[in-house]
Amino acid sequence: MTPEKKTDQAPKPSATATEGGRKPWTPKTPVEVVLEQITKQEKRVGDLQAELDAEKSMLTKLLQAKKVLE
């Protein structure tokens, strides 16, 4: 038996990644992380509020239809 030869299959960096594809990673300060979380939460609450308003409007219409039917 002959021993298996291991070939070096290390991934080679592509030309696009090194020639200006992405910015280098820079760590964020804890303040930046918290501010980013606040911004995301505000957006999420705004989206949910808009959805809730639409659901309330639909409920109002359905209740009005119920009154007509009774």
Backbone torsions as a table, in degrees:
resi	resn	phi	psi	omega
1	MET	NA	139.4	176.7
2	THR	-102.3	140.9	179.1
3	PRO	-67.8	143.7	179.8
4	GLU	-72.5	137.2	178.4
5	LYS	-92.2	129.7	178.1
6	LYS	-90.4	125.3	177.5
7	THR	-93.6	145.2	-178.8
8	ASP	-77.9	106.9	-178.7
9	GLN	-106.0	30.6	-179.3
10	ALA	-62.5	134.3	179.6
11	PRO	-66.5	135.8	179.4
12	LYS	-95.2	137.4	179.8
13	PRO	-65.1	137.6	-179.7
14	SER	-76.7	159.4	-177.1
15	ALA	-68.2	-31.9	-176.5
16	THR	-72.3	-32.3	-178.1
17	ALA	-71.2	-32.1	-177.3
18	THR	-91.0	-16.0	-175.8
19	GLU	-101.9	35.2	174.2
20	GLY	101.0	20.2	179.7
21	GLY	-72.2	-49.9	-176.7
22	ARG	-129.8	153.2	177.0
23	LYS	-77.1	150.8	176.2
24	PRO	-67.7	148.6	-178.1
25	TRP	-73.1	131.8	175.0
26	THR	-122.9	130.0	-178.4
27	PRO	-66.3	145.5	179.2
28	LYS	-94.3	149.8	175.7
29	THR	-77.5	159.2	177.8
30	PRO	-57.4	-33.8	179.1
31	VAL	-65.2	-43.4	179.1
32	GLU	-63.3	-39.1	179.4
33	VAL	-63.6	-46.0	-179.1
34	VAL	-65.5	-42.4	179.0
35	LEU	-63.4	-38.5	177.2
36	GLU	-64.9	-41.2	177.7
37	GLN	-63.5	-39.8	178.5
38	ILE	-62.8	-44.3	179.7
39	THR	-61.8	-44.7	178.8
40	LYS	-62.7	-41.2	-178.9
41	GLN	-66.8	-39.8	177.5
42	GLU	-61.1	-42.6	179.0
43	LYS	-64.5	-43.7	179.7
44	ARG	-62.0	-42.8	179.1
45	VAL	-65.4	-39.7	177.9
46	GLY	-62.3	-42.3	178.4
47	ASP	-64.2	-44.1	179.3
48	LEU	-65.4	-36.3	178.4
49	GLN	-64.5	-41.9	178.1
50	ALA	-63.9	-40.7	178.2
51	GLU	-65.3	-41.0	178.7
52	LEU	-63.6	-41.6	178.5
53	ASP	-61.4	-40.8	178.8
54	ALA	-64.6	-41.3	179.1
55	GLU	-66.3	-39.1	177.7
56	LYS	-63.6	-40.2	178.7
57	SER	-62.5	-43.0	178.5
58	MET	-64.0	-41.9	178.6
59	LEU	-61.8	-42.3	179.0
60	THR	-60.2	-43.9	179.2
61	LYS	-63.5	-42.1	-179.9
62	LEU	-66.7	-37.6	177.9
63	LEU	-66.0	-37.9	176.6
64	GLN	-64.9	-39.7	177.5
65	ALA	-66.0	-36.0	179.2
66	LYS	-64.2	-40.7	179.3
67	LYS	-63.2	-38.5	179.9
68	VAL	-66.4	-39.0	-177.4
69	LEU	-74.3	-23.0	-178.0
70	GLU	-86.2	NA	NA
